[in-house]
């Protein structure tokens, strides 16, 4: 659970969730990293650059072969989410009613608002790199959800997970 997510497209789902990471040519800097897959086992068995651009992943699932093309962009958004976890347990898990969550990323300011789908969650404290959020006791988790952060300067790319 301590995998260093950076500009992820989704959160981890289970112990067999795959991941994709890119480092700079010298090796020490993580350009991006994301989890891939869902609640089912997902084992990446091949990765290649596509002649049309992007990265092609091939993997095994319980239901057969998985092929996905990921298109890279050259723009790094200032406002982004890297990681979401339960503040007490430090685990990335399903967001539950009446829990504190921590959202890590960059570009947060005093106008930051957190949303799960279209439901706003109260931001209690913030820094440029972290938000502390209290999930309301009335929150109703759904099977598939996405989380994003919005400020007066824009909105982050949502990250999603299954409940």
PyMOL commands that set and color helices and strands:
alter all, ss='L'
color gray80, all
select strands_A, chain A and resi 18-23+30-36+42-49+55-61+64-70+80-86+100-106+113-116+119-126+130-134+144-151+154-155+159-162
alter strands_A, ss='S'
color yellow, strands_A
deselect
rebuild
show_as cartoon
